[in-house]
Amino acid sequence: MRETHTIEHRQPTTIASPAETTPAPATRATEIVLPGVVEPGGLEVRHVPVPAPGPGEVLLAMEATGVSFAEQQMRRGKYYDQPPFPFVPGYDLVGRVAATGPGVDPALAGRRFAALTKTGGWASHVVVDAADLVAVPESVTSADAETLVVNGITAWQMLHRTAKVEAGDTVVVLGANGGVGSALVQLAGIAGVRVIGTASRRHHDKLRELGVTPVDYRDPDLRGRLRGLAPGGVRAVFDHVGGDGVVDSFRLLAPGGTLVSYGTASTRDVAGSSKAPVLKLFARLAMWNALPNSRHAHFFNIWAGRRRADAFRERLRADLGQVFALLAEGRLRPQVAARVPLSRAADAMRLAESGTVAGKVVLVPDGEERDGEPAPEA
Ligand SMILES: NC(=O)c1ccc[n+]([C@@H]2O[C@H](COP(=O)([O-])OP(=O)(O)OC[C@H]3O[C@@H](n4cnc5c(N)ncnc54)[C@H](OP(=O)(O)O)[C@@H]3O)[C@@H](O)[C@H]2O)c1
């Protein structure tokens, strides 16, 4: 990974002391830049002045951020609406308020929050709108909370707002070992829902521990195996894979069932437009909904409804609040695959893409990777 030093456009600032034991306030921030379509080793480490929060904003000192599938797509230029290169990736983070901007309650300083950012989270210091903050219970670690920000919101909303599952239902979760997948299977279990989950064989024992019936997604007769486990069809299928396999997902539904499509992972490595696979998927879903088949097909988008900002934020705060409460009660098991220092984001990316991990690869401030698995070798 290359190291560069650049001047940031924002005014530099120092960080207010969040706690009694804080050493000298930081004046330099570290951020990871995605300069273009690159292999993980092409990510750049940049050192910049710590930015200052503007009106209505806070500065978060990052305690945990993570690698989502979105960054794997973005480094290939394959995320549906990614910003132009170069940019700082990072879909979400947990951090402590280090400074408040004009119009923000100064009492927020020192408190810990989560924020959904889509990009920008892979930095030691991140400016976010104060209105976007969601409180993190003090009893949970930042890394554990991080595993459930974008993943927890996505899983909760798909289960309870889109599919509206009920106790006694059976659902199919594709990629049950992934970040969203592992949140989905646990939240479904808590709701009394039976889960059939697809995953590579190496993850099956862990999934059984979570009460999931695992099926290998490389099984040539995957559809037959899933049918055999739920001959009458299932209440919902959660499909992030997309491609032609989504037809099989729709056919697994029982009458009244709902397909919740939420990604096109199968086209991550396919050359061409980032938008074409998604638009093809939308056309398919629209066609199924137009036909009289008593089944429903939805595309879930975590950012849907963002134009009505107040309602969007309220929903997000309520849903993530429920997820964090379950985490604090010990009913949700956070799946931290590894803690990796921010400056080694390239290693974190390689690990997340290796197909060997269960749960989320978490990035932590440099020097704070203790308590977890050792950082992977470059
Ligand atoms: N629509 C939204 O608002 C929204 C929000 C959040 C996430 N997402 C989507 O959710 C998906 C999962 O994200 P994540 O961060 O949880 O990713 P992740 O932790 O990397 O997990 C990805 C999972 O997908 C499996 N997988 C990968 N390629 C596959 C394929 N071709 N066929 C079947 N399974 C495959 C992986 O299995 P192995 O480990 O065996 O490779 C793994 O279980 C992504 O597609 C992402 O874009 C959508």
The ligand as an ORCA input file, in Angstrom:
! r2SCAN-3c Opt
* xyz 0 1
  N     -29.284     -3.457     -1.007
  C     -28.744     -2.962      0.095
  O     -29.190     -1.943      0.634
  C     -27.576     -3.681      0.698
  C     -27.076     -3.287      1.954
  C     -25.994     -4.002      2.482
  C     -25.450     -5.060      1.769
  N     -25.962     -5.379      0.544
  C     -25.431     -6.518     -0.227
  O     -25.381     -7.609      0.617
  C     -24.471     -8.546      0.114
  C     -23.640     -9.119      1.252
  O     -22.828     -8.079      1.787
  P     -21.835     -8.424      2.980
  O     -21.120     -7.162      3.306
  O     -22.547     -9.190      4.006
  O     -20.805     -9.372      2.216
  P     -19.814    -10.486      2.773
  O     -19.681    -10.403      4.250
  O     -18.616    -10.416      1.922
  O     -20.596    -11.832      2.462
  C     -20.860    -12.214      1.152
  C     -21.509    -13.573      1.195
  O     -21.893    -13.914     -0.128
  C     -21.381    -15.184     -0.464
  N     -21.125    -15.138     -1.900
  C     -20.240    -14.371     -2.545
  N     -20.313    -14.580     -3.857
  C     -21.296    -15.499     -4.022
  C     -21.847    -16.152     -5.137
  N     -21.420    -15.912     -6.378
  N     -22.845    -17.042     -4.934
  C     -23.299    -17.294     -3.676
  N     -22.810    -16.702     -2.572
  C     -21.820    -15.836     -2.754
  C     -20.135    -15.351      0.373
  O     -19.862    -16.711      0.542
  P     -18.323    -17.233      0.721
  O     -17.824    -16.654      1.992
  O     -18.464    -18.692      0.737
  O     -17.602    -16.690     -0.489
  C     -20.592    -14.681      1.662
  O     -21.394    -15.549      2.417
  C     -23.677     -7.822     -0.978
  O     -24.128     -8.235     -2.239
  C     -24.016     -6.370     -0.738
  O     -23.935     -5.611     -1.898
  C     -27.000     -4.717      0.009
*
